Amino acid sequence: MLSYPANNISTPDEQLNVLQITDLHLSTPTSAPANDDIDNNSDMSVCQHSFEKVIEQALSEDIRCDLIVVTGDLVNQVKPAIYDHIFEVLQATDIPFACIAGNHDVTDEIGSDLPFFERELVAQPMDTRLLSRHVIETEYWQLLLLDSSISGQVAGEVTATDIDWLCVQLQECSKPTLIALHHHVIPIESDWIDTHMAKNTEAFWQHMAPFEQLKVIISGHTHQAQVRHRQGVSVYSTPSTCYQFKPYRDDFAYDENARPGYRWLQLANNGEVASWVKRLDT
């Protein structure tokens, strides 16, 4: 059986191909819907179906996948059986993978049928398989995975301890570096979700400024695709494998015309990065 988590990866062509998936939001596993259509307002069994379809489609593309990174909100209810199912699907790919927590992995929302401000947020313990301050090494890159979740809250944080850890890793390794976390670290011009981005981001960016080898940051949480840049770093947000949020909206809204998606990143041996988003075909 494939060992988890991924720690060291070698590739035949000195290029690392990373598949990022995020915001799966799975509930208790059920049989897949008979209809392949994705309806944002249907029950959460659709999220299970689209997660499995995303894996199937991505791995059928004409690109070698060297690593799968899951950037949080694996579940919509914190239950071990749901994680068991997700890890079974990922193990079956026989591709190294790593998973980090999002807010839904440490918080249950009670009253999901109510407006958000009326829901009760209940802190939950994080599944032990989700990673915090984890390093994945390749010959030419290092990938640094952070847990930005705060139990019982929607917003996240890059803590002072996280920043210290990042600085140590970057001081000790001059390889081009990718950081992965759940919460976004640059506002995306949607007031409602920017209220729930990672806290302490200005301190984070100040401490990262000296490290020219930091090339890429990937995150989830926003359920949409955006590319931004700061301090020479490409900052990517990635669609959910289930439902999407409308971009550039002050108030919460689903984007019912946007299909589930995923992101590819090609990390070259010279530090160059190519990245693109794909959507489910059906």
Order of alpha helices (4+ residues) and beta strands (2+ residues): beta-alpha-beta-alpha-beta-beta-beta-beta-beta-beta-alpha-beta-alpha-beta-alpha-beta-beta-beta-beta-beta
